[in-house]
Amino acid sequence: MPSYRYEIKSAGGDVTAGVLSAASLAAASQQLRDRGQYILHLAPVDDRRKRRTLSLSINLGPGARDVQNFTSQLAVMIRAGISIRSALEGIADQQTNPKFKSMLLQMKRDVEGGRQFSDALLRYPKVFSPLYVNMVKASELSGGFSRMLDRIAGYLSQQIETRSMVVGAMIYPAIIGTMAVGTTVFLLTFVLPRFMIIFRGKESALPMPTKMLLALSDFVTSYWYVLLAAAAAAAWGFALMIRTDWGRLWFDKTKLTVPLFKKLFRALYISRSLHTMGQLINAGVPMLDVISITADISGNALYRRMWKAVYAAVKQGKKISAPLKKSPLLPRAVVQMISAGEESGKLGEVLDEVSEFYTRELKAVIKGVTAMIEPLMIVLMGSIVGFIAMSIILPIFKLSQLVK
């Protein structure tokens, strides 16, 4: 008997989904109507491939862009006077991601049950960050819900843009590096062994660079599986190492000391931390919660340790700028502006301005790093290929001289 996947709504407004067996589509529809349910969707489950595809789409949760679009839509609908329950239902109906759709419908049911929207968000900590939840909670207490949603959407948009810029800056060197490794392996395993047939029996007359290259070629072609296993083990070991506290600390320190990238990461962490902090302060979130959330989203163990020290100092009644003066992770000018913002009572505005400055600097640094990486990678790739070409051409000249 064929199976049919359905999505129905009860008289109370609850939406459920499932699979039933029936002789035909009409019979399946009649079964659901006999239960007194309103049919939202009913379709046959054709084969295993479709079930696997549907299962995969259900397991994929919403991404950062999905959350940002949802927040923007919700702000517009709330500002238009639509209730949050109706807004959540309307946005859910438009969702193509089944998992995100079920999350929004569950949040709608929570709101209908009398829970605050911020409490409904707490069900999904992997989707809605503590910053998101705390800013929503602050707006629920002080009012201005739609304005706060606009602010959250703007924050998420900037974070997505920043992440895209950093990833984009890493893509080019990754592509060039992959091409360099691939070209080298191709020359060593395919081109060189075939070309060196003409020098067989004359190994003693070959120059040293050619002998070294031949030895490397023999090793790669004979023990390629050892190299693959070593590379996989190194990648696995590195992944395990950075999951430990000391490994993460070492990796985060390295990112701040590598000559070409340290300025990029420094600008990224400062911009992210101060932007988050400014948004939370302007939203009216308590200061200790602001610092705790800033530490969690900083993205670097050293910056997280710095903000934890600030948290401990503020808890003892000290100012934010006091422990920051002892840290080398923030420029002195930034610490002075934070201190001035505390004195004037405009810390949120000051942090917003400083974070905007570092966002602009981050863009400039990314352009500079990309411009520097391009010629360096080209020179590196050219040097490798040039060395291999030289090692092939040198014995030809040497043998030609011997013939003369």
Secondary structure as the mmCIF struct_conf table of DSSP 4:
data_model
#
loop_
_struct_conf.conf_type_id
_struct_conf.id
_struct_conf.beg_label_comp_id
_struct_conf.beg_label_asym_id
_struct_conf.beg_label_seq_id
_struct_conf.end_label_comp_id
_struct_conf.end_label_asym_id
_struct_conf.end_label_seq_id
STRN STRN1 SER A 3 LYS A 9
TURN_TY1_P TURN_TY1_P1 ALA A 11 GLY A 12
BEND BEND1 GLY A 13 GLY A 13
STRN STRN2 VAL A 15 SER A 21
BEND BEND2 ALA A 23 SER A 24
HELX_RH_AL_P HELX_RH_AL_P1 LEU A 25 ASP A 34
TURN_TY1_P TURN_TY1_P2 ARG A 35 GLY A 36
HELX_LH_PP_P HELX_LH_PP_P1 GLN A 37 GLN A 37
STRN STRN3 TYR A 38 PRO A 44
HELX_RH_AL_P HELX_RH_AL_P2 ARG A 48 ASN A 59
HELX_RH_AL_P HELX_RH_AL_P3 ALA A 64 ARG A 79
TURN_TY1_P TURN_TY1_P3 ALA A 80 GLY A 81
HELX_RH_AL_P HELX_RH_AL_P4 ILE A 84 GLN A 94
HELX_RH_AL_P HELX_RH_AL_P5 PRO A 98 GLU A 112
TURN_TY1_P TURN_TY1_P4 GLY A 113 GLY A 114
HELX_RH_AL_P HELX_RH_AL_P6 PHE A 117 LEU A 121
TURN_TY1_P TURN_TY1_P5 LEU A 122 ARG A 123
TURN_TY1_P TURN_TY1_P6 PRO A 125 VAL A 127
BEND BEND3 PHE A 128 PHE A 128
HELX_RH_AL_P HELX_RH_AL_P7 PRO A 130 SER A 142
BEND BEND4 GLY A 143 GLY A 143
HELX_RH_AL_P HELX_RH_AL_P8 PHE A 145 PHE A 186
HELX_RH_PI_P HELX_RH_PI_P1 LEU A 187 VAL A 191
HELX_RH_AL_P HELX_RH_AL_P9 LEU A 192 PHE A 195
HELX_RH_3T_P HELX_RH_3T_P1 MET A 196 PHE A 199
TURN_TY1_P TURN_TY1_P7 ARG A 200 GLY A 201
HELX_RH_3T_P HELX_RH_3T_P2 GLU A 203 ALA A 205
BEND BEND5 LEU A 206 LEU A 206
HELX_RH_AL_P HELX_RH_AL_P10 MET A 208 SER A 222
BEND BEND6 TYR A 223 TYR A 223
HELX_RH_AL_P HELX_RH_AL_P11 TRP A 224 MET A 241
TURN_TY1_P TURN_TY1_P8 ILE A 242 ARG A 243
BEND BEND7 THR A 244 THR A 244
HELX_RH_AL_P HELX_RH_AL_P12 ASP A 245 LYS A 255
TURN_TY1_P TURN_TY1_P9 LEU A 256 THR A 257
BEND BEND8 VAL A 258 VAL A 258
TURN_TY1_P TURN_TY1_P10 PRO A 259 PHE A 261
HELX_RH_AL_P HELX_RH_AL_P13 LYS A 262 ALA A 283
TURN_TY1_P TURN_TY1_P11 GLY A 284 GLY A 284
HELX_RH_AL_P HELX_RH_AL_P14 MET A 287 ILE A 297
BEND BEND9 SER A 298 SER A 298
BEND BEND10 ASN A 300 ASN A 300
HELX_RH_AL_P HELX_RH_AL_P15 ALA A 301 LYS A 315
TURN_TY1_P TURN_TY1_P12 GLN A 316 GLY A 317
TURN_TY1_P TURN_TY1_P13 ILE A 320 ILE A 320
HELX_RH_AL_P HELX_RH_AL_P16 SER A 321 LEU A 324
TURN_TY1_P TURN_TY1_P14 LYS A 325 LYS A 326
TURN_TY1_P TURN_TY1_P15 PRO A 328 LEU A 329
BEND BEND11 LEU A 330 LEU A 330
HELX_RH_AL_P HELX_RH_AL_P17 ARG A 332 SER A 344
TURN_TY1_P TURN_TY1_P16 GLY A 345 GLY A 345
HELX_RH_AL_P HELX_RH_AL_P18 LEU A 347 VAL A 403
#
